[in-house]
């Protein structure tokens, strides 16, 4: 009877905890973002605290402050540089003459239409030209772009609150490296404390390498795509926006690069539609595609093995299957969170369930 009551109380406690996490989801999000920032900034804090200038040594408080300021300066400089470019790009795309774009592509569209009619592909009541006109108007609609930036402006108030909250929490996570760990341990039974402490240390080490690697990968993708597109003839302002888009979408494993390449080529076509299709625009599209292929090969061969496999110490096939399953369960957000979540699960399993053969196999490299 006592065991039954105990299990009921544990179940109710778990339900209450899940409800509390959901109810205070904004605060939980701030804490998790702060934890990620502290993971990225931890190596900087360590470096600063070990740095000696004659007899002067930086305190933990000063090191944490400098690190937090550095992280925010980097992020804000990043957005300060890109936001005006994105706004200009949106304004330029919204002013595109859609009919002129379709008119310039009319010849190749008619040939594709002939092939579709020959093999009876597509709807009979709408031509490819009409379909493309509708879609381009939807994509480059000024009302949609304005609505998007209007919604973005409406978030400024919430962003300021988030900025202050995340900064405040991150400062103490950076200053007191064990604060997050001690907070988790407060909810753990005493007999499990040592094991949980070891788990949190391993998770911190692996995820720190992973998130730093992701940031480096995004930066390198932006540089490579921007450089490549500029070389093949895309205006630098357009190239760098496409590079940013490709870099950020690259965070989505496997399908992200293709989405980035697709939208990048669409922007390239839309901003160069005045070129002759066969002699200028078609070769430009081919060169752009070649740039994305080369960057993707470099990413697959060099960047991803170092970040996904080495940083979290898992086999590439294992990671691929985990991402597929996460995508099936939760779509794109699941794919983005798959590797960090799987890393946490593997570390916990190694510590507490290593007597199972499959767990031992999957976690032997950690």
C-alpha positions as CSV (number, residue, x, y, z in Angstrom):
1,X,0.0,0.0,0.0
2,X,2.8,2.3,0.9
3,X,4.5,1.6,-2.4
4,X,1.3,2.4,-4.3
5,X,1.0,5.7,-2.5
6,X,4.6,6.5,-3.3
7,X,4.2,5.8,-7.0
8,X,1.0,7.9,-7.1
9,X,2.8,10.8,-5.4
10,X,5.7,10.4,-7.9
11,X,3.3,10.4,-10.8
12,X,1.5,13.5,-9.5
13,X,4.8,15.2,-8.9
14,X,5.9,14.6,-12.5
15,X,2.5,15.8,-13.9
16,X,2.8,18.9,-11.7
17,X,6.4,19.5,-12.9
18,X,5.4,19.2,-16.5
19,X,2.5,21.6,-16.0
20,X,4.7,24.1,-14.3
21,X,7.3,23.9,-17.1
22,X,4.5,24.5,-19.6
23,X,2.9,27.3,-17.7
24,X,6.2,29.1,-17.2
25,X,7.5,28.2,-20.7
26,X,8.8,31.7,-21.3
27,X,11.0,31.6,-18.2
28,X,12.1,28.1,-19.1
29,X,13.1,29.3,-22.6
30,X,15.1,32.2,-21.0
31,X,16.9,29.7,-18.8
32,X,17.7,27.3,-21.6
33,X,18.9,30.1,-23.9
34,X,21.1,31.4,-21.1
35,X,22.4,27.9,-20.5
36,X,23.4,27.7,-24.2
37,X,25.1,31.2,-24.0
38,X,27.0,30.1,-20.9
39,X,28.1,26.9,-22.8
40,X,29.4,29.1,-25.6
41,X,31.0,31.6,-23.3
42,X,32.5,29.2,-20.8
43,X,35.8,28.8,-22.7
44,X,36.2,32.6,-22.9
45,X,35.6,32.9,-19.1
46,X,38.2,30.2,-18.5
47,X,40.7,31.9,-20.7
48,X,40.2,35.3,-19.0
49,X,40.4,33.9,-15.5
50,X,43.7,32.2,-16.3
51,X,45.1,35.3,-18.0
52,X,47.7,37.1,-15.9
53,X,49.1,40.6,-16.6
54,X,52.1,40.9,-14.2
55,X,50.4,40.5,-10.8
56,X,47.0,41.4,-12.0
57,X,44.4,38.7,-12.6
58,X,40.8,39.1,-13.6
59,X,38.1,38.0,-11.1
60,X,35.4,35.6,-12.0
61,X,32.8,38.5,-11.9
62,X,34.8,40.7,-14.3
63,X,35.6,37.7,-16.6
64,X,31.9,36.9,-16.8
65,X,30.9,40.5,-17.5
66,X,33.5,40.9,-20.3
67,X,32.4,37.6,-21.8
68,X,28.7,38.5,-21.7
69,X,29.4,41.9,-23.2
70,X,31.5,40.3,-25.9
71,X,28.8,37.7,-26.8
72,X,26.1,40.4,-27.1
73,X,28.4,42.7,-29.1
74,X,29.0,39.9,-31.5
75,X,25.3,39.0,-31.9
76,X,24.1,42.6,-32.1
77,X,26.9,43.5,-34.6
78,X,25.8,40.5,-36.6
79,X,22.1,41.7,-36.7
80,X,23.1,45.4,-37.1
81,X,25.0,44.5,-40.2
82,X,22.4,42.2,-41.7
83,X,19.0,43.7,-40.8
84,X,19.4,46.8,-43.1
85,X,20.5,44.5,-45.9
86,X,17.5,42.3,-45.4
87,X,15.1,45.3,-45.3
88,X,16.6,46.6,-48.5
89,X,16.3,43.2,-50.1
90,X,12.7,42.9,-49.1
91,X,11.9,46.4,-50.5
92,X,13.7,45.5,-53.8
93,X,11.9,42.2,-54.1
94,X,8.5,43.7,-53.4
95,X,9.0,46.3,-56.2
96,X,9.8,43.7,-58.8
97,X,7.7,43.8,-62.0
98,X,6.2,40.3,-61.9
99,X,4.7,40.6,-65.3
100,X,8.1,41.6,-66.7
101,X,9.8,38.7,-65.0
102,X,7.3,36.2,-66.4
103,X,7.5,37.9,-69.8
104,X,11.3,37.5,-69.9
105,X,10.9,33.8,-69.0
106,X,8.0,33.3,-71.4
107,X,10.0,31.3,-74.0
108,X,11.3,28.6,-71.6
109,X,7.9,28.5,-69.9
110,X,6.2,27.8,-73.2
111,X,8.6,24.9,-73.9
112,X,8.0,23.4,-70.5
113,X,4.2,23.9,-71.0
114,X,4.5,22.0,-74.3
115,X,6.2,19.1,-72.5
116,X,3.6,19.1,-69.8
117,X,0.7,19.1,-72.3
118,X,2.4,16.3,-74.3
119,X,2.6,14.1,-71.2
120,X,-0.7,15.4,-69.7
121,X,1.0,16.7,-66.6
122,X,-0.7,19.2,-64.3
123,X,-4.1,20.8,-64.3
124,X,-5.8,21.6,-67.6
125,X,-7.4,24.8,-66.4
126,X,-4.2,26.7,-65.5
127,X,-1.1,27.2,-67.5
128,X,2.4,27.2,-66.1
129,X,2.7,30.9,-66.8
130,X,-0.5,31.7,-64.8
131,X,0.7,29.4,-62.0
132,X,4.2,31.0,-61.8
133,X,2.7,34.5,-61.9
134,X,0.4,33.7,-59.0
135,X,3.2,32.2,-57.0
136,X,5.7,35.0,-57.6
137,X,3.1,37.6,-56.6
138,X,2.5,35.6,-53.4
139,X,6.3,35.4,-52.6
140,X,7.1,39.0,-53.4
141,X,3.9,40.5,-52.2
142,X,4.6,43.9,-50.6
143,X,1.7,43.4,-48.2
144,X,3.1,40.1,-46.9
145,X,6.6,41.5,-46.6
146,X,5.3,44.6,-44.8
147,X,3.1,42.4,-42.5
148,X,6.1,40.3,-41.7
149,X,8.3,43.3,-40.7
150,X,5.3,44.8,-38.9
151,X,5.0,41.7,-36.8
152,X,8.7,41.8,-36.2
153,X,8.5,45.4,-34.9
154,X,5.7,44.3,-32.6
155,X,8.0,41.9,-30.9
156,X,10.5,44.6,-29.9
157,X,8.9,45.0,-26.5
158,X,9.0,41.3,-25.7
159,X,12.6,41.1,-27.1
160,X,13.7,43.8,-24.7
161,X,12.3,41.9,-21.8
162,X,13.9,38.7,-23.1
163,X,17.2,40.5,-23.6
164,X,17.3,41.8,-20.0
165,X,16.2,38.4,-18.6
166,X,18.6,36.3,-20.6
167,X,21.5,38.7,-19.9
168,X,20.8,38.6,-16.1
169,X,20.6,34.8,-16.0
170,X,23.5,34.3,-18.3
171,X,25.8,36.5,-16.2
172,X,25.3,34.3,-13.1
173,X,25.6,31.1,-15.2
174,X,29.0,32.5,-16.5
175,X,30.1,33.8,-13.1
176,X,29.2,30.7,-11.1
177,X,29.9,27.8,-13.4
178,X,28.2,25.3,-11.2
179,X,25.0,27.3,-10.6
180,X,22.9,25.6,-13.3
181,X,24.3,22.2,-12.1
182,X,23.4,22.9,-8.5
183,X,19.9,24.1,-9.5
184,X,19.3,20.7,-11.2
185,X,20.8,18.7,-8.3
186,X,18.4,20.4,-5.8
187,X,15.6,18.3,-7.3
188,X,17.6,15.0,-7.2
189,X,17.7,12.4,-4.5
190,X,21.0,12.4,-2.5
191,X,22.0,8.9,-3.5
192,X,21.8,9.9,-7.2
193,X,23.6,13.2,-6.8
194,X,27.1,12.0,-7.8
195,X,25.8,10.3,-10.9
196,X,23.7,13.3,-12.0
197,X,26.7,15.6,-11.4
198,X,28.8,13.5,-13.7
199,X,26.0,13.4,-16.3
200,X,25.7,17.2,-16.3
201,X,29.5,17.7,-16.6
202,X,29.5,15.4,-19.7
203,X,26.5,17.1,-21.2
204,X,28.1,20.5,-20.7
205,X,31.3,19.4,-22.3
206,X,29.7,17.8,-25.4
207,X,27.0,20.5,-26.0
208,X,29.6,23.3,-25.5
209,X,31.6,21.9,-28.4
210,X,28.5,21.3,-30.5
211,X,27.0,24.8,-30.2
212,X,30.3,26.5,-30.8
213,X,30.8,24.3,-33.8
214,X,27.3,25.2,-35.1
215,X,28.1,28.9,-34.8
216,X,31.4,28.4,-36.7
217,X,29.6,26.4,-39.4
218,X,27.0,29.1,-39.9
219,X,29.7,31.7,-40.3
220,X,31.7,29.6,-42.7
221,X,28.7,28.8,-44.9
222,X,27.8,32.5,-45.0
223,X,31.3,33.4,-46.1
224,X,31.6,30.6,-48.7
225,X,28.2,31.2,-50.3
226,X,28.6,35.0,-50.3
227,X,32.1,34.7,-51.9
228,X,31.0,32.2,-54.4
229,X,27.9,34.1,-55.6
230,X,29.9,37.3,-55.8
231,X,32.5,35.6,-58.0
232,X,29.8,34.3,-60.4
233,X,28.2,37.7,-60.8
234,X,25.6,38.2,-58.1
235,X,25.6,41.7,-56.6
236,X,27.3,41.7,-53.2
237,X,24.2,43.0,-51.3
238,X,22.1,40.2,-52.7
239,X,24.9,37.6,-52.3
240,X,25.4,38.3,-48.6
241,X,21.6,38.1,-47.9
242,X,21.5,34.8,-49.8
243,X,24.5,33.6,-47.8
244,X,22.9,34.5,-44.5
245,X,19.7,32.7,-45.5
246,X,21.8,29.6,-46.6
247,X,23.8,29.7,-43.3
248,X,20.8,29.9,-41.0
249,X,18.8,27.3,-42.9
250,X,21.9,25.0,-42.9
251,X,21.1,24.5,-39.2
252,X,18.3,22.2,-40.3
253,X,20.1,18.9,-41.0
254,X,20.1,17.5,-44.5
255,X,17.1,19.4,-46.0
256,X,18.2,22.9,-44.8
257,X,20.9,23.4,-47.5
258,X,18.5,22.5,-50.3
259,X,15.8,24.9,-49.0
260,X,18.5,27.6,-48.8
261,X,19.8,26.9,-52.3
262,X,16.2,27.0,-53.7
263,X,15.3,30.3,-52.2
264,X,18.8,31.7,-53.0
265,X,18.4,30.8,-56.7
266,X,14.8,32.3,-56.7
267,X,16.2,35.6,-55.3
268,X,19.0,35.4,-57.9
269,X,16.5,35.0,-60.8
270,X,14.2,37.7,-59.4
271,X,17.0,40.3,-59.1
272,X,18.5,39.6,-62.5
273,X,15.3,38.9,-64.6
274,X,16.3,41.7,-67.0
275,X,19.1,39.5,-68.4
276,X,18.6,37.5,-71.6
277,X,17.4,34.1,-70.5
278,X,19.5,31.8,-72.7
279,X,22.8,33.7,-73.0
280,X,23.0,35.3,-69.5
281,X,20.3,34.2,-67.0
282,X,20.5,30.5,-67.6
283,X,24.3,30.3,-67.2
284,X,24.0,32.5,-64.0
285,X,21.5,30.0,-62.6
286,X,23.9,27.2,-63.4
287,X,26.8,29.0,-61.7
288,X,24.7,29.7,-58.6
289,X,23.7,26.0,-58.4
290,X,27.4,25.1,-58.8
291,X,28.3,27.4,-55.9
292,X,25.7,25.7,-53.6
293,X,26.8,22.2,-54.7
294,X,30.5,23.0,-53.9
295,X,29.6,24.6,-50.5
296,X,27.4,21.6,-49.7
297,X,30.2,19.2,-50.5
298,X,32.7,21.2,-48.3
299,X,30.1,21.2,-45.6
300,X,29.4,17.4,-45.8
301,X,33.0,16.4,-46.2
302,X,34.7,18.8,-43.7
303,X,32.3,20.8,-41.5
304,X,29.6,18.3,-40.5
305,X,31.9,15.3,-39.6
306,X,33.8,17.7,-37.3
307,X,30.7,19.2,-35.7
308,X,28.0,16.4,-35.7
309,X,30.2,13.3,-35.3
310,X,33.3,14.5,-33.4
311,X,31.6,17.0,-31.1
312,X,28.9,14.7,-29.8
313,X,30.9,11.5,-30.4
314,X,28.3,9.6,-32.4
315,X,28.4,7.7,-35.7
316,X,27.1,9.7,-38.8
317,X,24.6,6.9,-39.6
318,X,23.4,7.0,-36.0
319,X,22.9,10.8,-36.2
320,X,21.1,10.5,-39.6
321,X,18.6,8.0,-38.3
322,X,18.0,10.1,-35.1
323,X,17.4,13.2,-37.2
324,X,14.9,11.3,-39.5
325,X,13.0,10.0,-36.5
326,X,12.9,13.5,-34.9
327,X,11.7,15.0,-38.1
328,X,8.9,12.4,-38.3
329,X,7.8,13.2,-34.7
330,X,8.2,17.0,-34.6
331,X,9.0,18.3,-38.1
332,X,11.8,20.9,-38.7
333,X,12.0,21.9,-35.0
334,X,12.5,18.3,-34.1
335,X,15.3,18.0,-36.6
336,X,17.1,21.1,-35.2
337,X,16.8,19.8,-31.6
338,X,17.5,16.2,-32.5
339,X,21.3,16.1,-31.9
340,X,21.3,18.1,-28.6
341,X,18.4,16.0,-27.2
342,X,20.0,12.8,-28.4
343,X,23.3,13.8,-26.8
344,X,21.6,14.4,-23.4
345,X,19.7,11.0,-23.7
346,X,23.0,9.1,-24.5
347,X,24.9,10.7,-21.6
348,X,22.0,9.9,-19.1
349,X,21.7,6.3,-20.5
350,X,25.5,5.7,-20.2
351,X,25.5,6.8,-16.5
352,X,22.4,5.0,-15.3
353,X,21.6,2.2,-17.9
354,X,25.1,1.0,-19.1
355,X,24.3,-2.6,-18.0
356,X,22.1,-2.9,-21.1
357,X,24.1,-4.1,-24.2
358,X,22.5,-1.7,-26.7
359,X,23.2,1.3,-24.4
360,X,26.8,0.2,-24.0
361,X,27.2,0.0,-27.8
362,X,25.7,3.4,-28.5
363,X,27.6,5.2,-25.7
364,X,31.0,3.5,-25.7
365,X,32.7,6.6,-27.4
366,X,31.4,9.1,-24.8
